[in-house]
Amino acid sequence: MEMSVRPEKKLTRLELRFGKVNFESATVKQYEVLNDVRVWRAFINAYTKKGFVVFDEETLPREELLEKLADLEPEIISERYVTVGELIESSMSWNNIIGKA
């Protein structure tokens, strides 16, 4: 089965602050969230109590995502929209980006 995604497809990026998190809970929760195919990127930092999640809000309602994170007491501190193309480019190594210039 082949799946393709348009580079201009919009994804939601939520910057989060967590009220209750430690290294173990952050690691476990990040793994759980990233196992959902509707989540493109996720990072939870237990030391700063901050993180982000990039997800497809057309397929994963925000409320469902926040419910998955509920035991960490998430608070949205900012949100923005990124395209799939922007996300892929930001994930590339500096060598690949410089090589394209």
Salt bridges, closest charged atoms under 4 A:
GLU8 OE2 - ARG6 NE 3.32
GLU15 OE2 - ARG13 NE 2.59
GLU32 OE1 - LYS29 NZ 3.14
ASP36 OD2 - ARG38 NH2 2.80
ASP36 OD2 - LYS68 NZ 2.55
ASP56 OD2 - LYS9 NZ 3.19
GLU57 OE2 - ARG62 NE 2.98
GLU58 OE1 - LYS9 NZ 3.19
GLU64 OE2 - ARG38 NH2 2.79
ASP71 OD1 - LYS29 NZ 3.21
GLU75 OE2 - ARG17 NH1 3.59
GLU79 OE1 - ARG62 NH1 2.70
